[in-house]
């Protein structure tokens, strides 16, 4: 996971992953790579349970997007709760530790638009209620939700989705109900596991050195490590990226990030929009030998 540095003006998180890379501070890679795990043979035999196809994406149109932690008063009797998930490491951001371009406020959060890297600020929409939208946030605890005004964003849709099996160490990418990419990957070590749950791709960051630690692209997610509070004086953002150690693919060797072949991450960077939903599962998605491969229809 790329580590972000602190700034005199604010404490940085995701935004300074590039600084950490240039300075040699690497959270997903490094001399401590664990190569003891058994490499899995590549496989294209995959099945999944029915997963809703398509996601609603909110792209901010204002320079500062205000996110409210609680539902508006007029919706509190007609919508599900947005209480933050329990447990895990300390929240990010928080009053004593803000992340790059994200600040804790009394009502919730404030996100800068564009991002530190100059990309549009993107959130995944969970529910639409007239002038209000419930959204999934880049925050910890992972899976934290909040509310934004519909007038502050532009809505779009995608039918792409990513499904990662940690047991298989295998990523499957769908366009609707069609499998478009499959690849074995590196996942987090036992002591720094890749978190499980629902996330989204929130930013695509090209790398000036495509042969470096992160390969040609970092596809950042809204998730954080649940094992590390800080890494290399920065915040432990979970990301998909390339690698300069392809021999480790199929193993548990990272601090939580997901690594893959450079040509595959390049294809994904070209294909997937910010806002693409990600499902990370602990269990295997491979079928037993002799069974038929199936891909679910849209839910």
C-alpha contacts under 8 A as a table, 3 or more apart, distances in Angstrom:
res1	aa1	res2	aa2	distance
1	X	26	X	7.23
1	X	27	X	4.61
1	X	28	X	4.25
1	X	29	X	7.81
1	X	236	X	5.71
1	X	237	X	5.42
1	X	238	X	5.16
1	X	239	X	5.99
1	X	254	X	7.76
1	X	255	X	6.19
1	X	256	X	6.03
1	X	257	X	4.82
2	X	14	X	7.48
2	X	17	X	4.71
2	X	18	X	7.47
2	X	20	X	6.70
2	X	21	X	7.04
2	X	25	X	7.99
2	X	26	X	6.02
2	X	27	X	5.22
2	X	28	X	6.43
2	X	236	X	6.54
2	X	237	X	6.17
2	X	238	X	7.53
2	X	239	X	7.55
3	X	13	X	7.03
3	X	14	X	7.11
3	X	16	X	6.89
3	X	17	X	4.97
3	X	20	X	5.65
3	X	21	X	7.94
3	X	25	X	7.04
3	X	26	X	6.72
3	X	27	X	5.93
3	X	231	X	5.90
3	X	232	X	6.25
3	X	233	X	7.32
3	X	234	X	4.69
3	X	235	X	5.40
3	X	236	X	5.62
3	X	237	X	6.88
4	X	12	X	5.59
4	X	13	X	4.45
4	X	14	X	5.58
4	X	15	X	6.34
4	X	16	X	4.15
4	X	17	X	4.69
4	X	18	X	7.74
4	X	19	X	7.05
4	X	20	X	6.22
4	X	100	X	7.99
4	X	232	X	7.98
4	X	233	X	7.23
4	X	234	X	4.09
4	X	235	X	5.46
4	X	236	X	7.65
5	X	11	X	7.09
5	X	12	X	5.32
5	X	13	X	6.61
5	X	16	X	5.62
5	X	17	X	7.60
5	X	19	X	7.21
5	X	20	X	7.03
5	X	233	X	6.15
5	X	234	X	4.79
5	X	235	X	7.73
6	X	10	X	6.67
6	X	11	X	4.27
6	X	12	X	4.71
6	X	13	X	7.61
6	X	233	X	7.40
6	X	234	X	6.75
7	X	10	X	5.10
7	X	11	X	5.28
7	X	12	X	6.23
8	X	11	X	7.45
10	X	98	X	6.67
10	X	99	X	7.43
10	X	100	X	6.93
11	X	97	X	6.13
11	X	98	X	5.26
11	X	99	X	5.48
11	X	100	X	6.20
12	X	15	X	6.31
12	X	16	X	6.28
12	X	98	X	6.74
12	X	99	X	4.48
12	X	100	X	3.82
12	X	101	X	7.45
12	X	234	X	7.01
12	X	235	X	7.59
13	X	16	X	6.14
13	X	17	X	7.36
13	X	98	X	7.59
13	X	99	X	4.23
13	X	100	X	4.76
13	X	234	X	6.04
13	X	235	X	4.92
13	X	236	X	7.68
13	X	237	X	7.44
14	X	17	X	5.58
14	X	99	X	6.93
14	X	100	X	6.14
14	X	235	X	6.93
14	X	236	X	7.98
14	X	237	X	6.05
15	X	18	X	7.42
15	X	99	X	7.86
15	X	100	X	5.17
15	X	101	X	7.36
15	X	115	X	7.43
15	X	116	X	5.24
15	X	117	X	6.63
16	X	19	X	5.05
16	X	20	X	6.52
16	X	100	X	7.31
16	X	116	X	7.93
17	X	20	X	5.19
17	X	21	X	6.31
18	X	21	X	4.95
18	X	22	X	6.20
19	X	22	X	5.23
19	X	23	X	6.06
20	X	23	X	5.10
20	X	24	X	5.98
20	X	25	X	4.68
20	X	26	X	6.41
21	X	24	X	5.13
21	X	25	X	5.74
21	X	26	X	6.03
21	X	213	X	7.73
21	X	214	X	7.99
22	X	25	X	7.62
25	X	232	X	6.34
26	X	29	X	5.52
26	X	30	X	6.13
26	X	213	X	7.94
26	X	232	X	7.72
27	X	30	X	7.37
27	X	231	X	6.42
27	X	232	X	7.28
27	X	236	X	7.28
27	X	254	X	7.70
27	X	255	X	5.95
28	X	254	X	4.69
28	X	255	X	4.71
28	X	256	X	6.39
28	X	257	X	5.52
29	X	32	X	7.48
29	X	33	X	6.38
29	X	213	X	6.93
29	X	253	X	7.69
29	X	254	X	5.78
29	X	255	X	7.15
30	X	33	X	5.88
33	X	253	X	5.13
33	X	254	X	6.61
34	X	37	X	7.37
34	X	189	X	7.30
34	X	252	X	6.81
34	X	253	X	4.67
34	X	254	X	7.67
35	X	248	X	6.64
35	X	251	X	6.80
35	X	252	X	7.33
35	X	253	X	6.21
36	X	251	X	7.83
37	X	251	X	5.26
37	X	252	X	6.08
38	X	250	X	7.39
38	X	251	X	6.18
39	X	248	X	7.59
39	X	249	X	7.03
39	X	250	X	4.56
39	X	251	X	5.32
40	X	168	X	7.42
40	X	169	X	7.58
40	X	184	X	7.61
40	X	250	X	5.07
40	X	251	X	7.42
41	X	250	X	7.57
42	X	183	X	7.08
42	X	184	X	6.01
43	X	46	X	7.84
43	X	183	X	7.89
43	X	184	X	7.83
44	X	182	X	6.70
45	X	286	X	5.99
45	X	287	X	6.47
45	X	293	X	5.93
46	X	285	X	5.71
46	X	286	X	4.71
46	X	287	X	6.08
46	X	293	X	6.14
46	X	294	X	7.23
46	X	295	X	7.82
47	X	285	X	5.57
47	X	286	X	6.17
47	X	287	X	6.44
47	X	293	X	6.07
47	X	294	X	5.38
47	X	295	X	5.86
47	X	296	X	7.90
48	X	51	X	7.81
48	X	285	X	6.08
48	X	294	X	7.64
48	X	295	X	6.58
48	X	296	X	6.78
49	X	296	X	6.78
50	X	296	X	5.40
50	X	297	X	7.11
50	X	298	X	7.33
50	X	299	X	6.18
51	X	296	X	7.51
51	X	298	X	7.19
51	X	299	X	6.18
52	X	298	X	6.05
52	X	299	X	4.84
53	X	159	X	5.82
53	X	160	X	7.63
53	X	161	X	7.51
53	X	176	X	5.57
53	X	177	X	7.18
53	X	298	X	5.30
53	X	299	X	6.49
54	X	157	X	6.81
54	X	158	X	5.34
54	X	159	X	3.91
54	X	160	X	6.53
54	X	161	X	7.42
54	X	176	X	6.81
55	X	124	X	7.32
55	X	125	X	7.34
55	X	157	X	5.67
55	X	158	X	5.43
55	X	159	X	6.37
55	X	160	X	7.94
55	X	275	X	7.75
55	X	276	X	7.09
55	X	277	X	6.75
56	X	124	X	6.17
56	X	125	X	5.19
56	X	126	X	7.45
56	X	155	X	6.85
56	X	156	X	5.93
56	X	157	X	4.69
56	X	158	X	6.74
56	X	275	X	7.79
57	X	122	X	6.99
57	X	123	X	6.08
57	X	124	X	4.86
57	X	125	X	5.62
57	X	155	X	5.59
57	X	156	X	5.16
57	X	157	X	5.71
57	X	158	X	7.51
57	X	275	X	5.45
57	X	276	X	7.99
58	X	122	X	5.74
58	X	123	X	5.18
58	X	124	X	6.01
58	X	125	X	6.23
58	X	153	X	5.63
58	X	154	X	5.59
58	X	155	X	4.78
58	X	156	X	6.66
58	X	275	X	7.77
59	X	120	X	6.57
59	X	121	X	5.80
59	X	122	X	4.59
59	X	123	X	6.50
59	X	153	X	5.17
59	X	154	X	5.12
59	X	155	X	6.42
59	X	156	X	7.97
60	X	63	X	7.79
60	X	65	X	6.68
60	X	113	X	6.69
60	X	120	X	6.79
60	X	121	X	5.51
60	X	122	X	6.40
60	X	152	X	5.97
60	X	153	X	4.22
60	X	154	X	6.33
61	X	113	X	7.68
61	X	152	X	5.59
61	X	153	X	5.05
61	X	154	X	6.55
62	X	65	X	6.16
62	X	113	X	6.68
62	X	152	X	5.84
62	X	153	X	7.34
63	X	112	X	5.98
63	X	113	X	4.71
63	X	114	X	6.89
64	X	110	X	6.49
64	X	111	X	5.63
64	X	112	X	4.67
64	X	113	X	5.71
65	X	110	X	5.71
65	X	111	X	5.08
65	X	112	X	6.35
65	X	113	X	7.04
65	X	148	X	7.67
65	X	152	X	7.01
66	X	108	X	7.75
66	X	109	X	6.12
66	X	110	X	4.72
66	X	111	X	6.54
66	X	148	X	6.56
67	X	107	X	7.79
67	X	108	X	5.73
67	X	109	X	5.08
67	X	110	X	6.04
67	X	111	X	7.69
67	X	146	X	5.98
67	X	147	X	5.43
67	X	148	X	5.11
68	X	71	X	7.15
68	X	107	X	5.52
68	X	108	X	4.59
68	X	109	X	6.54
68	X	146	X	5.49
68	X	147	X	4.95
68	X	148	X	6.48
69	X	82	X	6.96
69	X	83	X	7.70
69	X	107	X	6.22
69	X	108	X	4.54
69	X	109	X	7.43
69	X	145	X	7.12
69	X	146	X	4.74
69	X	147	X	6.42
70	X	81	X	7.89
70	X	82	X	6.06
70	X	83	X	7.35
70	X	107	X	7.84
70	X	108	X	7.78
70	X	146	X	6.54
70	X	147	X	6.91
71	X	75	X	6.23
71	X	76	X	5.85
71	X	81	X	7.49
71	X	82	X	6.89
71	X	146	X	7.48
71	X	147	X	6.27
72	X	75	X	5.49
72	X	76	X	6.43
72	X	147	X	7.90
73	X	76	X	5.47
74	X	77	X	7.39
75	X	78	X	5.24
75	X	79	X	6.03
76	X	79	X	5.89
76	X	80	X	7.75
76	X	81	X	7.74
82	X	144	X	7.68
82	X	145	X	5.70
82	X	146	X	6.42
83	X	144	X	7.80
83	X	145	X	7.60
84	X	141	X	6.96
84	X	143	X	7.81
84	X	144	X	5.31
84	X	145	X	6.95
85	X	141	X	6.02
85	X	142	X	7.34
85	X	143	X	6.91
85	X	144	X	6.39
86	X	141	X	7.26
87	X	141	X	7.58
88	X	141	X	6.65
88	X	226	X	6.00
88	X	227	X	7.94
89	X	140	X	7.83
89	X	141	X	7.22
89	X	226	X	6.10
89	X	227	X	7.25
89	X	228	X	7.46
89	X	229	X	6.20
90	X	140	X	7.46
90	X	141	X	7.54
90	X	229	X	6.98
91	X	94	X	5.90
91	X	139	X	7.37
91	X	140	X	4.92
91	X	141	X	5.72
92	X	97	X	6.86
92	X	98	X	6.64
92	X	99	X	6.96
92	X	139	X	5.44
92	X	140	X	4.79
92	X	141	X	7.22
93	X	97	X	5.68
93	X	98	X	4.38
93	X	99	X	5.61
93	X	102	X	6.86
93	X	103	X	6.08
93	X	104	X	5.64
93	X	139	X	6.47
93	X	140	X	7.17
94	X	97	X	5.06
94	X	98	X	5.64
94	X	103	X	7.32
94	X	104	X	5.25
95	X	98	X	6.60
95	X	103	X	7.76
95	X	104	X	5.70
95	X	105	X	7.61
98	X	102	X	6.19
98	X	103	X	5.09
98	X	104	X	6.50
99	X	102	X	5.13
99	X	103	X	6.51
99	X	235	X	7.65
100	X	103	X	7.90
100	X	116	X	7.03
101	X	110	X	7.97
101	X	111	X	5.68
101	X	112	X	4.99
101	X	115	X	6.52
101	X	116	X	6.51
102	X	109	X	6.86
102	X	110	X	5.64
102	X	111	X	4.57
102	X	112	X	6.49
103	X	109	X	5.55
103	X	110	X	5.18
103	X	111	X	6.63
104	X	108	X	6.08
104	X	109	X	4.63
104	X	110	X	6.55
105	X	108	X	5.04
105	X	109	X	5.06
105	X	110	X	6.71
106	X	109	X	7.84
108	X	146	X	7.72
111	X	121	X	7.86
112	X	115	X	6.02
112	X	121	X	7.40
113	X	119	X	7.84
113	X	120	X	6.13
113	X	121	X	5.31
114	X	117	X	7.62
114	X	118	X	5.17
114	X	119	X	5.28
114	X	120	X	4.70
114	X	121	X	5.55
115	X	118	X	5.05
115	X	119	X	5.27
115	X	120	X	6.23
115	X	121	X	5.85
116	X	119	X	7.47
117	X	205	X	7.49
119	X	203	X	7.08
121	X	202	X	7.67
122	X	202	X	5.87
122	X	203	X	7.75
122	X	274	X	6.46
122	X	275	X	6.18
123	X	135	X	6.36
123	X	136	X	6.31
123	X	137	X	6.47
123	X	138	X	7.98
123	X	202	X	6.94
123	X	275	X	6.12
124	X	135	X	5.50
124	X	136	X	5.38
124	X	137	X	7.58
124	X	200	X	6.89
124	X	275	X	5.54
124	X	276	X	7.94
124	X	277	X	7.68
125	X	128	X	7.43
125	X	133	X	6.67
125	X	134	X	6.02
125	X	135	X	4.46
125	X	136	X	6.47
126	X	133	X	7.45
126	X	134	X	5.41
126	X	135	X	5.23
126	X	136	X	6.71
127	X	133	X	5.79
127	X	134	X	4.99
127	X	135	X	7.10
128	X	131	X	7.97
128	X	132	X	6.37
128	X	133	X	4.74
128	X	134	X	6.49
129	X	132	X	5.14
129	X	133	X	5.93
129	X	134	X	7.98
130	X	133	X	7.57
130	X	150	X	7.57
131	X	149	X	5.85
131	X	150	X	5.06
131	X	151	X	6.93
132	X	147	X	6.66
132	X	148	X	5.89
132	X	149	X	4.79
132	X	150	X	5.31
133	X	147	X	5.55
133	X	148	X	5.41
133	X	149	X	6.24
133	X	150	X	5.99
134	X	145	X	6.88
134	X	146	X	5.68
134	X	147	X	4.58
134	X	148	X	6.65
135	X	145	X	5.61
135	X	146	X	5.42
135	X	147	X	5.95
135	X	148	X	7.26
136	X	143	X	6.55
136	X	144	X	6.22
136	X	145	X	4.64
136	X	146	X	6.55
136	X	199	X	7.93
137	X	143	X	7.08
137	X	144	X	5.79
137	X	145	X	5.62
137	X	146	X	6.77
137	X	222	X	6.53
138	X	142	X	7.81
138	X	144	X	7.72
138	X	221	X	7.65
138	X	222	X	4.03
138	X	223	X	6.28
139	X	142	X	6.14
139	X	143	X	7.64
139	X	144	X	6.25
139	X	222	X	6.69
139	X	223	X	6.86
139	X	224	X	7.46
140	X	143	X	7.41
140	X	144	X	6.61
140	X	223	X	7.20
140	X	224	X	6.43
141	X	144	X	5.93
142	X	222	X	7.92
142	X	223	X	5.71
142	X	224	X	6.61
143	X	197	X	7.66
143	X	198	X	6.92
143	X	199	X	7.08
143	X	223	X	7.79
148	X	152	X	7.36
149	X	152	X	5.50
149	X	153	X	7.37
150	X	153	X	5.62
150	X	154	X	7.63
151	X	154	X	7.72
158	X	273	X	7.61
158	X	275	X	7.92
158	X	276	X	6.79
159	X	174	X	7.76
159	X	175	X	5.45
159	X	176	X	4.92
160	X	173	X	7.13
160	X	174	X	5.44
160	X	175	X	4.42
160	X	176	X	6.11
160	X	272	X	6.86
160	X	276	X	6.07
160	X	277	X	7.36
161	X	173	X	5.83
161	X	174	X	5.33
161	X	175	X	6.73
161	X	176	X	7.78
161	X	276	X	5.70
161	X	277	X	5.05
161	X	278	X	5.90
161	X	279	X	7.88
162	X	171	X	7.07
162	X	172	X	5.93
162	X	173	X	4.52
162	X	174	X	6.38
162	X	276	X	7.48
162	X	277	X	6.33
162	X	278	X	4.66
162	X	279	X	6.15
163	X	171	X	5.85
163	X	172	X	5.24
163	X	173	X	6.28
163	X	278	X	5.93
163	X	279	X	4.81
163	X	280	X	5.96
163	X	281	X	7.51
164	X	169	X	7.26
164	X	170	X	5.86
164	X	171	X	4.42
164	X	172	X	6.32
164	X	278	X	7.71
164	X	279	X	6.22
164	X	280	X	4.74
164	X	281	X	6.04
165	X	168	X	5.31
165	X	169	X	5.63
165	X	170	X	5.46
165	X	171	X	6.47
165	X	280	X	6.16
165	X	281	X	4.99
165	X	282	X	5.85
165	X	283	X	6.10
165	X	284	X	5.76
165	X	285	X	6.33
166	X	169	X	4.70
166	X	170	X	6.89
166	X	187	X	6.98
166	X	194	X	7.85
166	X	280	X	7.21
166	X	281	X	6.14
166	X	282	X	4.98
166	X	283	X	6.58
166	X	284	X	7.20
167	X	170	X	7.94
167	X	282	X	5.82
167	X	283	X	5.37
167	X	284	X	5.09
168	X	184	X	7.90
168	X	283	X	7.66
168	X	284	X	5.40
168	X	285	X	7.07
168	X	286	X	7.25
169	X	184	X	5.75
169	X	185	X	5.47
169	X	186	X	6.56
169	X	187	X	6.53
169	X	250	X	5.81
169	X	251	X	7.24
170	X	182	X	7.29
170	X	183	X	5.78
170	X	184	X	4.30
170	X	185	X	5.70
170	X	250	X	7.73
171	X	181	X	7.94
171	X	182	X	5.65
171	X	183	X	5.38
171	X	184	X	6.16
171	X	185	X	6.86
172	X	179	X	6.90
172	X	180	X	7.79
172	X	181	X	5.84
172	X	182	X	4.56
172	X	183	X	6.77
173	X	179	X	5.89
173	X	180	X	5.77
173	X	181	X	5.01
173	X	182	X	6.35
174	X	177	X	6.12
174	X	178	X	5.34
174	X	179	X	4.51
174	X	180	X	5.54
174	X	181	X	7.14
175	X	178	X	5.24
175	X	179	X	6.45
175	X	180	X	6.41
176	X	298	X	6.94
177	X	295	X	6.46
177	X	296	X	6.11
177	X	297	X	5.48
177	X	298	X	6.21
178	X	295	X	7.25
179	X	182	X	7.48
179	X	295	X	7.69
183	X	260	X	7.44
183	X	264	X	7.75
184	X	249	X	6.41
184	X	250	X	5.61
184	X	260	X	7.07
185	X	249	X	4.99
185	X	250	X	5.21
185	X	251	X	7.36
185	X	258	X	6.37
185	X	259	X	5.53
185	X	260	X	4.95
185	X	261	X	7.94
186	X	248	X	6.57
186	X	249	X	4.84
186	X	250	X	5.35
186	X	251	X	5.21
186	X	252	X	5.71
186	X	253	X	6.30
186	X	254	X	6.81
186	X	257	X	7.85
186	X	258	X	5.43
186	X	259	X	4.93
186	X	260	X	6.56
187	X	193	X	7.35
187	X	194	X	6.20
187	X	250	X	7.88
187	X	251	X	6.64
187	X	252	X	4.90
187	X	253	X	6.28
187	X	254	X	5.77
187	X	255	X	7.92
187	X	256	X	6.19
187	X	257	X	6.18
187	X	258	X	5.00
187	X	259	X	6.94
188	X	191	X	7.91
188	X	192	X	5.59
188	X	193	X	4.33
188	X	194	X	4.87
188	X	252	X	5.22
188	X	253	X	5.76
188	X	254	X	4.38
188	X	255	X	5.04
188	X	256	X	3.99
188	X	257	X	6.20
188	X	258	X	7.24
189	X	192	X	5.10
189	X	193	X	5.28
189	X	194	X	7.80
189	X	252	X	4.74
189	X	253	X	5.28
189	X	254	X	5.70
189	X	255	X	6.21
189	X	256	X	7.01
190	X	193	X	5.30
190	X	252	X	7.46
191	X	227	X	7.29
192	X	225	X	7.46
192	X	226	X	7.89
192	X	227	X	5.53
192	X	228	X	7.25
192	X	254	X	7.48
192	X	255	X	4.98
192	X	256	X	5.64
193	X	225	X	7.58
193	X	226	X	7.79
193	X	227	X	7.09
193	X	255	X	6.77
193	X	256	X	5.16
194	X	225	X	6.94
194	X	238	X	7.69
194	X	255	X	7.59
194	X	256	X	4.22
194	X	257	X	6.42
194	X	258	X	7.72
195	X	223	X	7.95
195	X	224	X	7.81
195	X	225	X	6.47
195	X	226	X	6.52
195	X	256	X	7.29
195	X	280	X	7.33
196	X	279	X	7.72
196	X	280	X	4.96
196	X	281	X	5.61
196	X	282	X	6.47
197	X	279	X	5.87
197	X	280	X	5.22
197	X	281	X	6.55
198	X	277	X	7.29
198	X	278	X	5.72
198	X	279	X	4.68
198	X	280	X	6.38
199	X	221	X	6.71
199	X	222	X	6.19
199	X	223	X	6.41
199	X	277	X	5.99
199	X	278	X	4.91
199	X	279	X	6.34
199	X	280	X	7.88
200	X	221	X	5.57
200	X	222	X	6.03
200	X	274	X	7.75
200	X	275	X	5.57
200	X	276	X	5.40
200	X	277	X	4.30
200	X	278	X	5.04
201	X	204	X	7.95
201	X	219	X	6.57
201	X	220	X	5.86
201	X	221	X	4.44
201	X	222	X	6.66
201	X	273	X	7.75
201	X	274	X	5.30
201	X	275	X	5.24
201	X	276	X	5.28
201	X	277	X	6.52
201	X	278	X	7.04
202	X	219	X	7.61
202	X	220	X	5.84
202	X	221	X	5.16
202	X	222	X	6.00
202	X	274	X	4.98
202	X	275	X	5.62
202	X	276	X	7.78
203	X	219	X	5.92
203	X	220	X	5.17
203	X	221	X	6.94
203	X	274	X	5.68
204	X	217	X	7.02
204	X	218	X	5.95
204	X	219	X	4.66
204	X	220	X	6.26
204	X	269	X	6.72
204	X	274	X	7.17
205	X	217	X	5.74
205	X	218	X	5.11
205	X	219	X	6.37
205	X	220	X	7.64
206	X	216	X	5.94
206	X	217	X	4.60
206	X	218	X	6.42
207	X	210	X	5.83
207	X	214	X	7.59
207	X	215	X	7.03
207	X	216	X	5.03
207	X	217	X	5.59
207	X	218	X	7.40
208	X	216	X	7.36
209	X	212	X	5.38
209	X	215	X	7.15
209	X	216	X	6.66
210	X	214	X	7.45
210	X	215	X	4.56
210	X	216	X	3.79
210	X	217	X	7.41
211	X	214	X	7.76
211	X	215	X	5.27
211	X	216	X	6.84
211	X	243	X	7.66
211	X	244	X	6.07
212	X	215	X	5.22
212	X	216	X	7.68
212	X	243	X	7.05
212	X	244	X	5.84
213	X	242	X	7.51
213	X	243	X	5.41
213	X	244	X	5.32
213	X	245	X	7.87
214	X	217	X	6.66
214	X	218	X	6.58
214	X	241	X	5.58
214	X	242	X	4.94
214	X	243	X	5.05
214	X	244	X	7.09
214	X	259	X	7.98
215	X	218	X	7.70
215	X	241	X	6.55
215	X	242	X	4.07
215	X	243	X	4.80
215	X	244	X	6.31
215	X	262	X	5.72
216	X	241	X	7.80
216	X	242	X	6.33
216	X	262	X	6.52
216	X	265	X	7.61
216	X	266	X	6.76
217	X	241	X	5.68
217	X	242	X	6.27
217	X	262	X	7.98
217	X	265	X	6.46
217	X	266	X	6.49
217	X	269	X	7.01
218	X	239	X	6.53
218	X	240	X	5.98
218	X	241	X	4.50
218	X	242	X	7.13
219	X	239	X	5.59
219	X	240	X	5.01
219	X	241	X	5.93
219	X	269	X	7.11
220	X	237	X	7.46
220	X	238	X	6.56
220	X	239	X	4.29
220	X	240	X	6.29
221	X	237	X	7.32
221	X	238	X	5.90
221	X	239	X	5.41
221	X	240	X	7.71
222	X	237	X	7.57
222	X	238	X	7.43
223	X	237	X	6.16
223	X	238	X	5.47
224	X	235	X	7.82
224	X	236	X	5.62
224	X	237	X	4.55
224	X	238	X	5.24
225	X	228	X	5.66
225	X	229	X	7.46
225	X	236	X	5.56
225	X	237	X	6.40
225	X	238	X	6.30
225	X	256	X	6.35
226	X	229	X	7.49
228	X	231	X	6.72
228	X	236	X	6.62
229	X	235	X	6.85
229	X	236	X	6.97
230	X	233	X	5.93
230	X	234	X	5.40
230	X	235	X	4.82
230	X	236	X	5.87
231	X	234	X	5.17
231	X	235	X	5.81
231	X	236	X	5.69
238	X	256	X	6.24
238	X	257	X	5.07
238	X	258	X	7.79
239	X	257	X	5.11
239	X	258	X	6.28
240	X	257	X	6.04
240	X	258	X	4.70
240	X	259	X	5.83
240	X	260	X	7.70
240	X	265	X	7.75
241	X	257	X	7.73
241	X	258	X	6.43
241	X	259	X	5.07
241	X	260	X	6.40
241	X	262	X	7.85
241	X	265	X	6.15
242	X	259	X	5.33
242	X	260	X	5.06
242	X	261	X	5.61
242	X	262	X	4.65
242	X	264	X	7.88
242	X	265	X	5.73
243	X	246	X	6.10
243	X	259	X	6.00
243	X	260	X	6.26
243	X	261	X	6.38
243	X	262	X	6.32
245	X	248	X	5.96
245	X	249	X	7.85
246	X	249	X	5.50
246	X	260	X	7.22
246	X	261	X	6.23
248	X	251	X	5.70
248	X	253	X	7.11
249	X	259	X	7.29
249	X	260	X	6.57
249	X	261	X	7.89
254	X	257	X	5.98
254	X	258	X	7.38
260	X	264	X	6.70
260	X	265	X	6.53
261	X	264	X	5.33
261	X	265	X	6.48
262	X	265	X	5.26
262	X	266	X	6.15
263	X	266	X	5.12
263	X	267	X	6.28
264	X	267	X	5.07
264	X	268	X	6.28
265	X	268	X	5.01
265	X	269	X	6.06
266	X	269	X	5.06
266	X	270	X	6.28
267	X	270	X	5.18
267	X	271	X	6.10
268	X	271	X	4.93
268	X	272	X	5.65
269	X	272	X	5.83
269	X	273	X	7.90
272	X	276	X	6.53
273	X	276	X	5.91
281	X	284	X	7.86
287	X	291	X	6.40
287	X	292	X	7.80
287	X	293	X	7.17
288	X	291	X	5.93
